Amino acid sequence: MGNPFLMLGKFILLEWKQMLRSRWLQLVAILFIFVFVAIVMIQQLALPDIEGFTRQTASFLNLLLFLLPLFTLTIGGMSVAGDVESGWFSLLKTYPMKIVQYVLGKFIALIGSFIFIVLLALGVVFTLGGLFGGVKVPFELLIIAFGLIFIFSSIAILLGSLAKNRLHALAISLVVWALLLLLLSYLVMAVGTVVPGHVLQKLTIVMLHINPADWLRFGYFLLSHQTAVLGPTYYDLIAFYESAFGTIVFVAVTLLWIALPLIVATIKLKKLGVEK
C-alpha cells in the first residue's frame, strides 16, 4: 500500500493542473484582473489619497464578496459533480485512496487555484498602480479574500457532492449564491418593516452568523478597526468580538464554516460506494 500523503500530494497536483487549464478558470482570472485594475485606476485618478474606509476599499470589498463566492461555488461544484458524472470518481475509488483524501485534495486544489488568481490580480494591480504613483490595498482585504476562498470552496464541494450532474451543480450553486449574497439581505429588510426594533436586531445578529458572506464582511470591519460604520445595532456584538474570548469564538465559527461542509460532503460521497 502506497504512502497516503504521497498519493494525496499527487492528486492535489493533478487537480490543480486541471483547474488551471480550465477555460472557465482562465476567464475568471482575466475578469478579476480587468475589474481590479479598472477599480484601482478610476479611484486612483479620481479620488485624493485618504485613509480609512474609502470608496476604493468599499469597491474592492464588494467585488470580493460578490465574485469570489460566485465563481468558487460554480467551478468547485461542477468539478466534483463532473467527476461523479464522468465516472472519474468511481475510477478513483479503485485506488487505495480514501474518500476523505479525495475531498481534501479537491478542496486544496480549489483554494490553491483561486488564491493564485487573487494574487495574480493583485500583482498586476500593484505593477500598473506603480506607474500612477503607487496604490494601497488594505491587508485586511487579502485576509478576507482568503477567508472567502476557504469557506466557499468548502461549500462548493458539498454542493457538488449533492448534485446529480454538472448542470445540476451549476443550478444549485447559483441558487445558494443568490440566497446568501442577495435574498437573505432583502428578507431581513422585509421582515424589519413588520417586527419591532429589538426583534430585528436579534434577527440581524443571527443572520450574521448563518451567512458566511455577512460573517466575513463583519470580520473585515473587525480586522480594520472600522466597526463604527456598522451602526449601533452591532455595538454589543462588536464589544464581545473585540475581546480575547470573542476572538477565539470568531476563529472557531470561521473554522466551523470550513470544516462542516467538508465533513458532510465526505459522508455524502461515501454513500456512493463502499470506502476502501
Buried (B, 14 or more C-beta within 10 A) or exposed (E): EEEEEEBBEBBBBEBBEEBBEBEEBEEBBEBBBEBBBEBBBEBBEEEEEEEEBBEBBEBBBEBBBBBBBBBBBBBBBBBBBBBBBEEEBEEBBEEEBBBBBBBBBBBBBBBBBBBBBBEBBBEBBBEBBEEEEEBBBBEBBBBBBBBBBBBBBBBBBBBBBBBEBBEBBBBBBBEBBEEBBEEBBEEBEEBBEEEEEEEBBEBBBEBBEEBBBBBBBBBBBBBBEBBEEBEEBBEEBBEBBEEEEBEEEBEEBBEEBBEEBBEBBBEBBBEEEEBE
